[in-house]
Amino acid sequence: MLGFRATCPKSLENLLADELRALGAVSVRESVGSVTFEGDLELGYRACLWSRLANRILLVLSEFEAPDGDSLYAGVKAIDWGEHLAASGTLAIDFGGKAGWLKNSQFGVYRCKDAIVDYFQERGDVRPSIEKRQPDLRISARLKKGQAQIALDLSGDSLHRRGYRLKGGLAPLKENLAAAILLRADWPGMASRGGALLDPMCGSGTLLIEGAWMAMDIAPGLMRRHWGFDGWQGHVPALWQRLREDALERRRKGFDRQWPEIRGYDASGAAIASAEENIERAGLKGRVRVVRKELADFVKPTHVALDTGLIITNPPYGERLGDENSLVHLYRYLGEAFRREFTGWQAGVFTGNPDLGKAMAWHSHQQYRFLNGSIESRLLLFELQPERQIASRQQHNPDGPVSGGLPLSEGAKMFRNRLLKNSKRLERWLKREGYTCYRLYDADMPEYAVAIDRYEDWLVVAEYAPPATVPEEKAEARLREILAALPSATGIPPERTVLKQRRRQRGNDQYRRERQRNERLTVQEGQARLLVNLHDYLDTGLFVDHRRVRLDIAARARGASFLNLFCYTGSATVHAAVAGAKWTTSVDLSPKYLQWTRENLSINGLSEARHHTEQADCMQWLRDNTKTFDMVLLDPPTFSNSKRTETVLDTQRDHVEMIDLAVRALNHDGLLIFSTNRRDFRLDPQVSEKYQVEDRTEWSLDPDVKRSGKPIHYCWYISRRD
């Protein structure tokens, strides 16, 4: 009878012990991160091939007292290494454990290596060499409470690496953790009853693949091409080959049986592409299907009758306040989908944010704790029966939240009432003008310092940086109240609310850039179609406060030439071009914004043949320019110190020169529109002395952006004097 030790992630020990017993192990004992057991060599091979939960299967060679380094050396040297390793072979040593005499683990490695090398040299053999990547023999040495254990690693690489996943998503589950989640959710039982397996946020497809292999009796070790026992002198190839052939035959029989419906969805095209590659490598093409789909579109498949099944998913984790608030809405919507589509099913949600599970408004009948790497996580299991749902209070309480969450606080109620008041004030104007992109709220209540813009059926909440005197905890609480009040005040579902935080950054946070989604929404303004990006940048690509100026440009543009300086995403250019401008030129230093401008033109059927874009410093471009235009828009940033130019632009300091250069680019009866969002801006009196100047600030502010105090922007129409 041989002694073995199987290692596993912490929290899987109990499941692994049951799995090993099912494979035929005896004397099974659990400890933290491992399970010891006994059996013959066939059992060791079988555990390598069939364990879905273990990291490594270790064959114990010796255990002895090691009160010091010399004792460790002697105990290792006493092992008959000739039975395990050829003298010319290669080995690697993994060492773990603590002792008072052990300064670092590398010292333990050296003592073990010296013992093995000396064993062979004293027999007159050549010494084995160290090979870390793929040795003939990998030795595990562990020191615990003065006791040393020396074992042969039969696995080679960790068993969780099945071989089908070359790359994962943003935070992929390890394969053995995914298997544990499925076992806790009783997926094998559900599959035996003909149930389906669905994952609405499948990422790279790990849960789906592990679920398919589990249901169809496919050994998780079949794809591996290298094992730790390949170079072991005690290896019995005929025995291993027999076990492998048996596993292949079981897989063939599995493919001949009726398969359960196994489907996955994800909003990310990259994740779906990765999942499709992994599914094909796992030999499951056509058996497991994945589709790009938003959670908002998650419904029960209709191509086949599915009376029951398991929904299993690992939603994204949030680390920042904005993520957490977005995730509340995600969990809430997931709970609504359970209620709407999947009554009578089972569900399992694996989360590193267990408190967010409450937003689903379902009572979980079972919870299991896991460690996902270093993240303490929990598997929440649900029986999706009507009596297990937490009743929503919103239909009885107008001040309640959406989808059964906690009631609105007094602050959230107050904020909600202001939004309703603003909506009523703007209602007739919006209906008359037909605007679908507008500002609903702009720090009307100082303690709720956000701007809320509506883009069609989306909301963008831009948080102003709170004063240093406002504690961060209080600012976060107010932001949560805002997000809680929005759905009932606007009718827009939470998953269509985008939060932009303009917080003071700390340390290296200011250099951290979030992964971009590159998702565009097409909106209509007047006759122009415009692309906005609601997620990736602080600004969306369309400033709603300049709407009236853009529409006036369109009204004046037919047959005219138009120059757009600091053009940003070219929305004013598009208005001019769609209205029939003779030709336009758009200048900006940013290639990203110029590309956006070209895309805005393209979706309106306009080419660059008459609508040019120029990447340049606008001031230098004006100095070099020899063309003249009927209309020029000059809307510079408040301050710019781009790396692409050596000059630093300050609108207050430089506006006289900018206006002079822009007027020089005008035809004799041309119009310059000068605008700035600098709140403390003062137009230099000499501008009015030189040119005909009309202050259009008040006119340019539509009702949604007009407010008391300083205006959101200033605007002047400037022309040459006769």
C-alpha atoms as one frame of an Amber mdcrd trajectory, in Angstrom:
protein
   0.000   0.000   0.000   1.452   3.336  -1.078   0.986   6.668   0.656  -0.158
   9.703  -1.329  -0.862  13.379  -0.710  -3.127  15.423  -2.983  -2.881  19.213
  -2.798  -5.745  21.553  -3.626  -6.862  25.162  -3.160  -7.966  25.916   0.377
 -11.700  25.284   0.875 -11.795  22.311  -1.545 -10.425  19.706   0.896 -13.779
  18.124   1.750 -14.826  17.794  -1.872 -11.432  16.395  -2.830 -11.599  13.800
  -0.054 -14.981  12.589  -1.343 -13.650  12.482  -4.900 -10.632  10.384  -3.874
 -12.820   7.947  -1.937 -14.965   7.517  -5.060 -11.778   6.643  -6.980 -10.931
   3.925  -4.433  -8.713   5.695  -1.885  -8.565   4.477   1.707  -7.290   6.029
   4.947  -8.348   9.438   3.640  -7.499  12.365   5.922  -7.992  16.076   5.319
  -5.629  18.898   6.277  -5.397  22.529   5.180  -4.805  22.616   1.432  -4.259
  18.864   1.051  -5.679  15.368   1.537  -3.603  12.274   2.392  -4.718   8.806
   1.325  -3.488   5.305   0.605  -3.789   2.959  -2.349  -1.813   1.194  -5.064
  -0.016   2.735  -8.039  -3.112   2.328 -10.195  -4.995   4.585  -7.801  -2.226
   7.206  -8.102  -2.502   7.112 -11.886  -6.297   7.204 -11.704  -6.205  10.260
  -9.423  -3.922  12.071 -11.883  -6.230  11.293 -14.789  -9.624  11.798 -13.147
  -9.295  14.324 -10.307 -11.201  17.480 -11.136 -10.228  19.177  -7.874  -6.574
  18.418  -7.047  -3.599  20.571  -7.952  -1.023  17.794  -7.558  -0.866  14.086
  -6.737   2.260  13.286  -4.697   3.659   9.796  -4.014   5.221   9.855  -0.552
   8.759   8.384  -0.584   9.843   9.030   3.009   8.901  10.797   6.235  11.416
  11.493   9.009  12.379  13.857  11.802  14.393  16.891  10.615  15.439  19.030
  13.597  18.231  20.646  11.535  19.698  20.891   8.049  22.008  17.915   8.503
  19.068  15.698   9.474  17.223  16.824   6.350  20.276  15.988   4.240  20.661
  12.577   5.833  16.988  11.678   5.496  16.900  12.597   1.807  20.148  10.768
   1.064  18.822   7.613   2.746  16.159   7.218   0.040  17.109   4.718  -2.684
  17.127   7.251  -5.515  18.287   4.639  -8.006  14.752   3.235  -7.934  13.343
   6.578  -9.008  15.814   8.517 -11.177  18.404   7.588 -13.765  21.862   8.891
 -12.821  21.957  10.975 -16.012  18.436  12.275 -15.471  17.171  15.706 -14.487
  15.287  16.805 -11.434  13.602  19.809  -9.820  12.894  20.324  -6.140   9.943
  22.222  -4.665  10.479  23.022  -0.979   7.955  24.370   1.511   7.684  24.756
   5.253   9.177  26.543   8.233  11.643  25.718  11.023  13.801  27.707  13.427
  16.980  26.544  11.702  15.668  27.282   8.195  16.599  30.779   7.038  14.870
  30.503   3.678  13.349  27.828   1.474  16.258  27.950  -0.964  18.541  26.549
   1.743  16.195  23.567   2.033  16.335  23.102  -1.749  20.143  23.106  -1.673
  20.320  20.507   1.132  17.919  18.184  -0.689  19.760  18.600  -3.981  23.152
  17.964  -2.367  21.831  14.780  -0.761  20.519  13.384  -4.056  23.658  14.341
  -5.994  25.919  12.844  -3.319  23.857   9.643  -3.372  24.695   9.082  -7.044
  28.293  10.284  -6.892  29.128   8.005  -3.979  27.916   5.085  -6.127  30.315
   6.179  -8.849  27.533   7.419 -11.155  27.364  10.721 -12.983  25.451  13.365
 -11.092  21.895  14.274 -12.142  21.341  17.861 -13.221  18.753  20.447 -12.273
  16.032  21.236 -14.836  13.246  23.517 -13.621  10.893  23.501 -16.609  10.271
  19.828 -17.458  12.490  17.558 -15.365  12.481  13.762 -15.386  11.591  13.885
 -11.704   9.979  16.639  -9.659  10.496  16.245  -5.931   8.246  17.832  -3.309
   9.950  18.419   0.049   7.773  19.671   2.898   8.778  20.550   6.445   6.088
  20.785   9.114   6.507  20.735  12.904   9.976  19.236  12.613   8.758  16.419
  10.363  10.028  16.194   6.788   8.062  14.581   3.978   9.755  13.784   0.665
   7.412  12.950  -2.211   7.457  12.363  -5.938   5.176  14.720  -7.892   3.257
  12.446 -10.274   1.416  15.403 -11.833   4.223  17.436 -13.385   2.370  20.664
 -14.035  -0.598  21.575 -11.815  -3.617  19.416 -12.620  -5.891  22.459 -12.891
  -4.179  23.198 -16.214  -6.245  20.864 -18.360  -4.761  22.053 -21.654  -7.799
  23.655 -23.288  -7.311  27.188 -22.027  -4.380  29.073 -23.534  -5.778  32.414
 -22.415  -8.583  33.497 -20.142 -10.677  36.593 -19.600  -9.977  39.419 -17.205
 -10.174  37.224 -14.094 -10.608  33.592 -15.177 -11.571  30.913 -12.687  -9.075
  28.109 -12.251 -10.459  24.927 -13.705 -10.518  22.975 -10.425 -12.304  25.839
  -8.664 -14.892  25.887 -11.469 -15.366  22.134 -10.998 -15.857  22.615  -7.254
 -18.506  25.294  -7.878 -20.387  22.945 -10.212 -20.227  20.093  -7.705 -21.529
  22.292  -4.882 -24.367  23.414  -7.162 -25.157  19.713  -7.867 -24.706  20.080
 -11.593 -24.095  16.307 -12.020 -27.493  15.630 -10.445 -29.172  18.273 -12.582
 -27.539  16.891 -15.747 -28.718  13.359 -14.895 -32.279  14.715 -14.747 -31.971
  16.244 -18.223 -31.456  19.823 -17.053 -29.635  22.539 -18.969 -26.567  24.567
 -17.974 -26.546  28.296 -18.735 -23.941  30.953 -17.888 -25.055  34.537 -18.673
 -21.558  35.969 -18.019 -19.409  33.096 -19.240 -16.092  34.884 -19.861 -13.654
  32.372 -21.362 -16.104  29.499 -20.828 -14.400  27.597 -18.003 -17.618  26.732
 -16.111 -19.263  25.533 -19.319 -16.371  23.305 -20.347 -15.918  21.810 -16.886
 -19.670  21.261 -16.721 -19.707  19.472 -20.081 -16.802  17.195 -19.179 -18.374
  16.429 -15.807 -21.806  15.601 -17.230 -20.467  13.443 -20.058 -17.877  11.494
 -18.019 -14.798  12.977 -19.733 -11.564  12.681 -17.766 -10.001  16.116 -17.128
  -6.470  14.756 -17.643  -6.958  13.367 -21.151  -5.535  16.413 -22.960  -2.284
  16.547 -20.987   0.809  15.466 -22.900   3.369  15.473 -20.078   3.208  13.902
 -16.635   5.528  13.975 -13.677   5.914  10.188 -13.845   7.083  10.093 -17.485
  10.766  10.069 -16.463  10.254   8.105 -13.237  12.053   4.759 -13.041   9.056
   3.207 -11.286   6.616   4.184 -14.033   4.558   1.299 -15.489   3.597   2.427
 -19.029   1.312  -0.551 -19.706  -0.790   0.195 -16.621  -1.040   3.872 -17.473
  -1.952   3.130 -21.090  -4.736   0.780 -19.970  -6.226   3.457 -17.739  -5.981
   6.053 -20.485  -7.643   3.771 -23.038 -10.466   3.183 -20.572 -10.915   6.956
 -20.196 -10.956   7.385 -23.986 -13.622   4.694 -24.297 -15.739   6.423 -21.639
 -15.400   9.685 -23.582 -16.517   7.961 -26.799 -19.588   6.598 -25.034 -20.283
  10.045 -23.609 -20.324  11.568 -27.072 -22.841   8.960 -28.205 -25.316   9.858
 -25.442 -27.895  12.643 -25.435 -26.118  15.848 -24.371 -27.635  18.449 -22.083
 -28.173  21.953 -23.395 -25.033  23.928 -22.410 -24.932  27.586 -23.424 -22.990
  30.682 -22.437 -23.354  34.395 -23.083 -21.126  37.404 -22.547 -21.286  41.072
 -23.537 -17.611  41.049 -24.556 -16.808  39.942 -28.079 -13.229  39.214 -27.023
 -14.449  36.952 -24.209 -16.733  35.038 -26.570 -13.894  34.605 -29.075 -11.687
  33.234 -26.288 -14.467  30.914 -25.099 -14.994  29.576 -28.621 -11.280  28.785
 -28.933 -11.258  27.028 -25.564 -14.391  25.033 -26.396 -12.872  23.836 -29.662
  -9.600  22.840 -27.979 -11.611  20.957 -25.346 -13.211  18.889 -28.126 -16.650
  20.353 -27.484 -17.332  22.309 -30.671 -21.018  22.005 -31.487 -21.749  20.598
 -28.029 -21.214  23.784 -26.015 -22.402  27.024 -27.605 -21.597  30.630 -26.722
 -23.104  33.853 -28.070 -22.288  37.522 -27.569 -25.209  38.933 -25.631 -25.768
  41.584 -22.982 -27.195  40.541 -19.642 -30.226  42.671 -20.550 -30.965  40.139
 -23.324 -30.558  37.023 -21.167 -33.622  34.835 -21.686 -34.386  31.133 -21.677
 -33.478  29.522 -25.041 -36.579  28.802 -27.109 -35.233  26.422 -29.785 -35.835
  23.489 -27.442 -38.150  22.939 -24.466 -36.207  23.501 -21.239 -38.288  22.850
 -18.155 -35.414  22.854 -15.698 -31.739  23.572 -15.458 -28.916  25.286 -13.622
 -27.841  28.880 -14.146 -24.264  29.200 -12.949 -22.194  32.355 -13.238 -19.240
  34.291 -11.869 -20.089  38.020 -12.215 -17.243  40.556 -12.407 -15.782  41.827
  -9.145 -15.771  45.543  -8.228 -12.972  47.215  -6.291 -13.904  50.895  -6.647
 -17.072  52.733  -5.645 -18.159  53.230  -9.238 -17.736  49.530  -9.972 -19.691
  48.564  -6.881 -22.639  50.775  -7.787 -22.666  49.422 -11.314 -22.527  45.872
  -9.977 -25.529  46.484  -7.732 -27.545  47.094 -10.888 -26.033  44.034 -12.575
 -26.986  41.736  -9.691 -30.410  43.363  -9.510 -31.032  42.723 -13.184 -29.806
  39.142 -12.826 -32.342  38.597 -10.060 -35.081  40.043 -12.276 -34.092  37.671
 -15.088 -34.384  34.754 -12.663 -37.911  35.836 -11.784 -38.974  36.635 -15.337
 -37.597  33.645 -17.229 -36.448  30.828 -14.963 -39.066  29.920 -12.373 -38.470
  26.348 -11.234 -34.763  26.344 -12.118 -31.702  26.269  -9.858 -29.103  29.036
  -9.809 -25.606  29.484  -8.451 -23.819  32.826  -8.277 -20.126  32.756  -7.391
 -19.119  36.160  -6.087 -16.341  38.014  -4.362 -18.976  40.576  -3.279 -21.452
  38.466  -1.282 -23.294  41.545   0.026 -24.232  42.378  -3.560 -26.122  39.103
  -3.698 -28.855  40.772  -1.656 -29.649  42.983  -4.644 -30.934  39.912  -6.522
 -33.916  39.803  -4.111 -33.841  36.017  -3.723 -33.317  33.968  -0.567 -30.340
  31.645  -1.044 -30.951  28.211   0.430 -27.235  27.386   0.689 -23.921  29.257
   0.736 -20.375  27.910   0.439 -17.157  29.761   1.152 -14.240  29.561  -1.278
 -10.925  31.249  -1.879 -10.536  32.473  -5.452  -6.804  33.114  -5.360  -6.556
  35.580  -2.496 -10.175  36.762  -2.811 -12.594  35.442  -0.212 -15.603  34.426
  -2.232 -18.930  32.738  -1.776 -21.166  30.529  -3.849 -24.813  31.525  -3.382
 -27.291  28.822  -4.364 -30.925  29.585  -5.167 -34.056  27.557  -5.748 -35.992
  29.780  -8.122 -39.419  29.164  -6.703 -41.863  32.069  -6.141 -41.823  31.587
  -2.367 -38.026  32.047  -2.337 -38.238  35.529  -3.861 -37.999  38.590  -1.643
 -41.136  40.597  -2.325 -40.572  43.951  -3.968 -41.987  46.896  -2.070 -41.768
  49.355  -4.916 -45.241  48.709  -6.294 -46.695  49.640  -2.895 -44.202  52.335
  -1.938 -43.396  55.085  -4.456 -40.287  55.920  -2.471 -38.997  52.339  -2.664
 -36.099  51.257  -4.832 -36.205  49.312  -8.056 -36.318  45.502  -7.922 -36.708
  44.870  -4.245 -33.676  46.580  -2.751 -33.618  48.675   0.409 -36.047  51.626
   0.675 -34.812  55.023  -0.443 -33.180  57.081   2.282 -34.496  60.553   3.064
 -31.642  62.052   1.063 -32.397  59.842  -1.929 -36.089  60.799  -1.742 -35.160
  64.480  -1.717 -32.880  64.025  -4.711 -35.528  62.008  -6.537 -38.074  64.780
  -6.051 -35.655  67.319  -7.571 -35.210  65.126 -10.627 -38.959  64.797 -11.060
 -39.305  68.559 -10.757 -36.623  69.128 -13.403 -38.237  66.599 -15.733 -41.584
  68.350 -15.485 -39.973  71.751 -16.089 -38.229  70.511 -19.274 -41.029  68.289
 -20.577 -42.840  70.725 -22.934 -39.610  72.215 -24.271 -38.122  68.778 -25.039
 -41.291  67.630 -26.740 -41.435  70.776 -28.889 -37.758  70.653 -29.910 -37.447
  66.867 -30.146 -34.172  66.698 -28.214 -33.106  63.299 -26.897 -29.738  64.371
 -25.443 -29.952  66.922 -22.666 -28.889  67.793 -19.141 -31.353  66.724 -16.481
 -29.491  67.962 -13.421 -26.384  70.038 -12.722 -25.512  70.295  -9.026 -28.859
  72.017  -8.381 -28.485  70.922  -4.755 -24.903  71.638  -3.651 -24.696  68.575
  -1.444 -25.437  66.381  -4.491 -22.647  67.635  -6.722 -23.149  65.768  -9.970
 -24.171  66.520 -13.522 -26.695  64.106 -15.058 -26.978  64.014 -18.834 -29.441
  61.912 -20.761 -28.394  60.383 -24.072 -31.477  58.807 -25.614 -32.314  56.038
 -23.085 -28.989  56.204 -21.204 -27.935  58.323 -18.237 -24.417  59.621 -17.588
 -23.749  60.703 -14.011 -20.598  62.858 -13.805 -19.452  63.477 -10.260 -17.775
  66.772  -9.465 -14.770  66.416  -7.170 -16.006  67.137  -3.631 -14.285  69.879
  -1.612 -11.468  68.759   0.653 -13.694  69.639   3.630 -16.220  66.932   2.701
 -15.196  63.512   4.076 -14.835  60.871   1.398 -17.278  58.562   3.193 -19.974
  61.257   3.118 -19.385  61.967  -0.573 -19.692  58.256  -1.331 -22.916  57.985
   0.658 -24.458  60.869  -1.288 -23.399  59.267  -4.542 -25.112  56.037  -3.538
 -28.283  57.998  -2.789 -28.131  59.546  -6.255 -27.766  56.180  -7.951 -30.544
  54.684  -5.852 -32.986  57.470  -6.791 -32.351  57.551 -10.537 -34.357  54.521
 -11.781 -37.657  55.522 -10.190 -37.149  59.197 -11.077 -36.272  58.702 -14.748
 -37.698  55.339 -15.750 -34.280  54.347 -17.089 -33.129  50.919 -15.846 -29.991
  50.900 -13.665 -27.914  48.954 -16.182 -28.162  51.972 -18.509 -26.649  54.369
 -15.978 -22.958  55.227 -16.417 -21.004  56.767 -13.542 -18.061  59.104 -14.194
 -16.078  59.891 -11.058 -13.824  62.939 -10.918 -12.185  62.034  -7.624  -8.848
  63.069  -6.221  -6.462  60.262  -7.081  -3.970  58.809  -4.661  -0.504  57.441
  -5.370  -0.277  55.374  -8.529  -4.069  55.382  -8.971  -3.737  58.500 -11.094
  -1.754  56.516 -13.664  -4.111  53.530 -13.782  -6.141  53.308 -16.949  -9.225
  51.172 -17.155  -9.693  48.700 -19.946 -11.678  50.405 -22.707 -14.963  49.005
 -23.952 -14.918  50.938 -27.258 -18.705  50.879 -27.444 -20.421  53.696 -29.338
 -24.012  54.866 -29.219 -25.512  56.724 -32.174 -27.699  59.680 -31.201 -29.670
  62.176 -33.247 -29.335  65.952 -32.892 -31.193  68.025 -35.445 -30.328  66.488
 -38.835 -27.002  65.091 -37.636 -26.263  61.602 -36.408 -23.452  61.573 -33.856
 -21.430  58.884 -32.102 -21.022  59.099 -28.353 -18.947  56.901 -26.059 -20.562
  56.786 -22.643 -18.081  54.516 -20.866 -14.420  55.014 -21.764 -13.694  58.692
 -21.073 -14.783  61.393 -18.672 -16.411  63.202 -21.612 -18.752  61.416 -23.985
 -17.852  63.143 -27.263 -20.877  65.463 -27.288 -21.253  68.515 -25.040 -24.972
  69.113 -24.609 -24.483  72.747 -23.502 -23.258  73.747 -27.003 -26.320  72.360
 -28.741 -27.836  75.721 -29.718 -24.583  76.945 -31.240 -24.252  73.758 -33.309
 -27.805  74.106 -34.593 -27.192  77.756 -35.472 -24.071  76.744 -37.405 -26.248
  74.285 -39.323 -28.777  77.046 -40.064 -26.013  79.269 -41.525 -23.939  76.591
 -43.260 -25.590  75.978 -46.622 -23.171  76.899 -49.378 -20.627  78.241 -46.838
 -17.095  77.190 -45.959 -16.553  76.237 -42.306 -13.454  75.973 -40.117 -13.698
  74.083 -36.816 -10.710  74.774 -34.539 -10.052  72.495 -31.549 -12.718  70.396
 -33.223 -12.905  67.627 -30.576 -15.153  64.919 -32.099 -16.345  67.142 -34.952
 -20.017  67.421 -33.969 -20.230  71.047 -35.182 -18.515  70.015 -38.427 -21.094
  67.312 -38.986 -23.938  69.796 -38.455 -22.416  72.157 -41.008 -21.715  69.374
 -43.488 -25.167  67.784 -43.224 -26.758  71.224 -43.695 -24.944  71.668 -47.013
 -21.654  73.426 -46.249 -19.545  73.888 -49.367 -16.514  72.459 -47.598 -15.224
  72.136 -44.072 -11.868  71.868 -42.324 -11.520  70.418 -38.824  -8.283  70.935
 -36.875  -7.192  69.210 -33.682  -3.946  67.938 -32.212  -5.468  64.604 -31.129
  -5.503  61.778 -33.698  -8.151  60.014 -31.599 -10.571  62.934 -31.886  -9.870
  63.390 -35.579 -10.647  59.723 -36.180 -13.865  60.194 -34.203 -14.658  63.215
 -36.405 -14.168  61.145 -39.544 -16.442  58.429 -38.157 -19.094  61.019 -37.326
 -18.917  62.274 -40.885 -19.030  58.755 -42.279 -22.205  57.689 -40.464 -23.882
  60.692 -42.098 -22.769  59.571 -45.578 -20.089  62.266 -45.875 -16.560  61.709
 -47.168 -13.299  63.583 -46.756 -13.426  64.774 -50.341 -14.993  68.040 -49.139
 -14.584  67.681 -45.403 -10.932  67.666 -44.425  -9.349  66.863 -41.079  -5.977
  68.292 -40.058  -3.832  67.071 -37.167  -2.010  70.150 -35.938  -1.541  72.627
 -33.125  -4.387  75.058 -33.871  -2.381  78.189 -33.053   0.464  77.179 -35.351
  -2.002  76.058 -38.005  -3.644  79.491 -37.944  -0.257  81.203 -38.243   0.571
  79.114 -41.318  -2.918  79.177 -42.852  -3.575  81.063 -46.106  -7.207  80.048
 -46.684 -10.294  82.037 -45.696 -13.672  80.794 -44.489 -17.218  82.035 -44.241
 -17.590  80.731 -40.707 -15.068  79.794 -37.995 -15.765  78.072 -34.673 -13.118
  78.734 -32.018 -13.817  76.720 -28.867 -10.429  76.120 -27.208  -9.800  74.095
 -24.052  -9.360  76.143 -20.890  -5.777  74.998 -20.572  -3.609  72.666 -22.649
  -0.045  71.441 -22.295  -0.076  68.552 -24.753   3.097  66.520 -25.201   2.689
  66.987 -28.944   3.551  70.672 -28.763   6.141  72.667 -26.879   3.730  75.527
 -26.239   1.306  75.798 -23.322  -2.129  77.175 -24.150  -3.993  79.322 -21.622
  -7.338  80.557 -22.950  -7.497  83.608 -20.698  -3.951  84.678 -21.502  -3.944
  83.777 -25.201  -7.487  84.493 -26.368  -6.714  87.875 -27.959  -4.042  86.334
 -30.180  -6.306  83.386 -30.985  -9.173  85.684 -31.993  -6.847  87.851 -34.114
  -5.561  84.807 -35.986  -9.067  83.374 -36.427 -10.456  86.680 -37.759  -7.581
  86.753 -40.220  -8.948  83.420 -41.539 -12.407  84.948 -42.149 -13.784  86.140
 -45.448 -14.650  89.840 -45.414 -18.221  89.282 -44.191 -17.466  86.068 -42.348
 -18.478  85.134 -38.779 -16.268  83.952 -35.927 -17.993  82.082 -33.082 -15.808
  82.180 -29.978 -16.779  80.076 -26.981 -15.161  78.960 -23.748 -16.153  76.917
 -20.701 -13.702  78.689 -18.424 -15.887  79.838 -15.546 -13.765  82.858 -14.549
 -13.133  84.018 -18.120 -13.083  87.760 -18.952 -13.088  88.952 -22.549 -10.297
  91.479 -23.069 -11.777  94.952 -23.899  -9.424  95.326 -26.858 -11.346  92.589
 -28.692 -14.444  94.798 -28.726 -12.312  97.735 -29.782 -11.016  95.864 -32.841
 -14.083  93.919 -33.931 -17.842  93.842 -33.956 -18.678  91.695 -30.903 -22.075
  90.359 -29.889 -22.419  88.584 -26.554 -24.556  85.508 -27.268 -24.009  83.759
 -23.957 -27.553  84.080 -22.645 -29.026  83.101 -26.023 -26.753  80.062 -26.345
 -27.968  78.461 -23.109 -30.974  76.216 -23.566 -33.296  75.631 -20.569 -31.547
  72.392 -19.578 -28.145  74.074 -19.091 -29.264  77.508 -17.876 -28.673  78.054
 -14.178 -28.202  80.785 -11.615 -24.729  82.136 -10.992 -21.971  81.931 -13.544
 -23.026  80.401 -16.874 -21.767  76.981 -17.908 -20.038  78.614 -20.900 -19.543
  81.984 -22.592 -20.192  82.678 -26.260 -19.555  85.645 -28.585 -20.233  86.188
 -32.276 -17.386  88.247 -33.748 -17.015  89.828 -37.171 -14.913  92.489 -38.837
 -15.957  96.124 -38.517 -17.070  97.767 -41.768
